[in-house]
Amino acid sequence: MDKMSFDRIDDAILRTLQNNARISNKELAAVVGLAPSSCLERVRRLTDRGVLTGFQAKVDPVTLGVGLQAFVAVQLAKHSRDLVETFRAHLLTLDEVVSVYHMGGENDFLVHVAVRDANHLRDLALDAFTTRAEVARMETALVYEHVEPGVWPNYAISD
């Protein structure tokens, strides 16, 4: 998608929704200084243009039994579209995978995983990564803390 331009109101709507997607349209309109009907139309336009792609709930992973998070850096043995797509599809079937990054550089994939404990991480690495023919090398880095600012920067704002 081409770079879009946004005005300050679009930017305020995006920032507010990224911080609280459950805010009512009436409250959102008050925050950004619009009439509720105009605000609703702006949100619909941002959704129709593919800027807003969904609304998610943030969850505390500890309450779900996640005791450890890690990044698994993977270097593929060969580079072809089929192998990349096959490996990515495999990763997306794993319950432990939080996010997948296909990257340039020394590693081809960086995979954020959430597991119960170190034994679970070891089993995941052995069963889901090292058994794959496409994997030449993998390296695991433990996450001590995960802090997410939650708001994407908007470099397309025009005023």
C-alpha positions as CSV (number, residue, x, y, z in Angstrom):
1,M,0.0,0.0,0.0
2,D,1.3,3.5,-0.9
3,K,2.1,5.9,1.9
4,M,-1.0,7.8,2.9
5,S,-1.2,11.3,4.3
6,F,-3.1,11.9,7.6
7,D,-4.1,15.1,9.2
8,R,-3.8,15.8,13.0
9,I,-7.3,14.5,13.7
10,D,-6.5,11.2,11.9
11,D,-3.3,10.9,13.9
12,A,-5.2,11.6,17.2
13,I,-7.8,9.0,16.3
14,L,-5.0,6.4,15.6
15,R,-3.1,7.2,18.7
16,T,-6.1,7.1,20.9
17,L,-7.4,3.8,19.5
18,Q,-4.0,2.2,19.8
19,N,-4.0,3.1,23.5
20,N,-7.6,2.1,24.1
21,A,-9.5,0.3,21.4
22,R,-12.5,-0.1,23.7
23,I,-13.1,3.7,23.9
24,S,-16.6,4.6,22.8
25,N,-17.1,6.7,19.7
26,K,-18.6,9.4,21.8
27,E,-15.5,9.5,24.0
28,L,-13.2,9.3,21.0
29,A,-15.0,12.2,19.4
30,A,-14.5,14.3,22.5
31,V,-10.8,13.5,22.7
32,V,-10.1,14.4,19.1
33,G,-12.5,17.4,19.0
34,L,-15.1,16.1,16.5
35,A,-18.8,15.5,16.5
36,P,-19.5,11.8,17.1
37,S,-20.9,11.4,13.5
38,S,-17.8,12.9,12.0
39,C,-15.5,10.8,14.2
40,L,-17.4,7.6,13.3
41,E,-16.9,8.5,9.6
42,R,-13.2,9.1,10.1
43,V,-12.8,5.7,11.8
44,R,-14.7,4.0,9.0
45,R,-12.5,5.7,6.4
46,L,-9.4,4.6,8.2
47,T,-10.7,1.1,8.3
48,D,-11.8,1.1,4.6
49,R,-8.3,2.4,3.6
50,G,-6.7,-0.5,5.5
51,V,-5.0,1.7,8.1
52,L,-7.0,0.2,11.0
53,T,-6.8,-3.6,10.4
54,G,-8.4,-4.8,13.7
55,F,-8.8,-4.3,17.4
56,Q,-7.1,-6.6,19.9
57,A,-7.2,-7.2,23.6
58,K,-3.9,-7.0,25.5
59,V,-3.4,-10.0,27.8
60,D,-1.0,-10.5,30.7
61,P,1.0,-13.6,29.6
62,V,1.8,-14.7,33.2
63,T,-1.9,-15.2,33.9
64,L,-2.0,-17.6,31.0
65,G,0.9,-19.7,32.4
66,V,3.6,-18.2,30.3
67,G,6.7,-18.2,32.4
68,L,9.4,-17.5,29.8
69,Q,9.6,-15.7,26.5
70,A,12.4,-16.0,24.0
71,F,13.5,-15.0,20.5
72,V,14.6,-17.8,18.2
73,A,16.9,-16.6,15.4
74,V,16.8,-19.1,12.5
75,Q,19.1,-19.3,9.5
76,L,17.8,-21.4,6.6
77,A,19.9,-23.9,4.8
78,K,18.8,-22.7,1.4
79,H,16.9,-19.7,0.2
80,S,13.9,-20.1,-2.1
81,R,10.4,-18.7,-2.0
82,D,9.0,-22.2,-1.4
83,L,11.2,-22.9,1.6
84,V,10.6,-19.5,3.1
85,E,6.9,-19.8,2.7
86,T,6.8,-23.4,4.0
87,F,8.8,-22.6,7.1
88,R,6.7,-19.5,7.8
89,A,3.6,-21.6,7.5
90,H,5.0,-24.1,9.9
91,L,5.8,-21.4,12.4
92,L,2.3,-20.1,12.3
93,T,0.9,-23.5,13.3
94,L,2.8,-23.4,16.6
95,D,0.8,-22.3,19.6
96,E,4.0,-20.9,21.3
97,V,4.7,-18.5,18.5
98,V,3.8,-14.9,19.3
99,S,5.2,-13.2,16.2
100,V,7.3,-14.0,13.2
101,Y,9.8,-11.7,11.5
102,H,11.2,-12.6,8.1
103,M,14.5,-10.7,7.9
104,G,17.5,-9.8,5.9
105,G,21.0,-10.3,7.2
106,E,22.6,-13.3,8.9
107,N,19.3,-14.7,10.2
108,D,16.3,-15.3,8.0
109,F,13.7,-15.5,10.7
110,L,13.3,-14.0,14.2
111,V,10.6,-15.8,16.1
112,H,9.1,-14.5,19.3
113,V,7.9,-17.5,21.4
114,A,6.1,-17.8,24.7
115,V,6.5,-21.0,26.8
116,R,5.8,-22.3,30.3
117,D,9.4,-22.7,31.3
118,A,13.0,-23.7,30.2
119,N,12.0,-27.3,29.6
120,H,9.1,-26.3,27.3
121,L,11.5,-24.0,25.4
122,R,14.0,-26.8,25.0
123,D,11.3,-29.2,23.7
124,L,10.0,-26.5,21.3
125,A,13.5,-25.9,20.0
126,L,14.2,-29.7,19.5
127,D,10.8,-30.6,18.1
128,A,9.7,-27.6,16.1
129,F,13.0,-26.1,14.9
130,T,16.0,-28.5,14.8
131,T,13.9,-31.2,13.2
132,R,13.1,-29.1,10.1
133,A,15.2,-29.7,7.0
134,E,15.2,-26.0,6.1
135,V,16.9,-25.0,9.3
136,A,20.7,-24.7,9.1
137,R,21.2,-22.9,12.4
138,M,19.2,-21.5,15.3
139,E,20.1,-19.4,18.3
140,T,17.8,-18.6,21.2
141,A,17.8,-15.4,23.3
142,L,15.8,-15.2,26.5
143,V,13.5,-12.2,27.1
144,Y,13.9,-10.7,30.5
145,E,11.3,-8.0,30.0
146,H,8.9,-7.1,27.2
147,V,7.7,-3.5,27.2
148,E,5.6,-2.4,24.3
149,P,4.9,1.3,23.8
150,G,1.8,0.4,21.9
151,V,1.6,3.3,19.5
152,W,3.1,3.3,16.0
153,P,4.9,6.5,14.9
154,N,3.0,8.3,12.1
155,Y,5.5,9.7,9.5
156,A,2.7,10.3,7.0
157,I,1.0,13.2,8.9
158,S,0.7,16.2,6.7
159,D,0.0,19.1,9.0
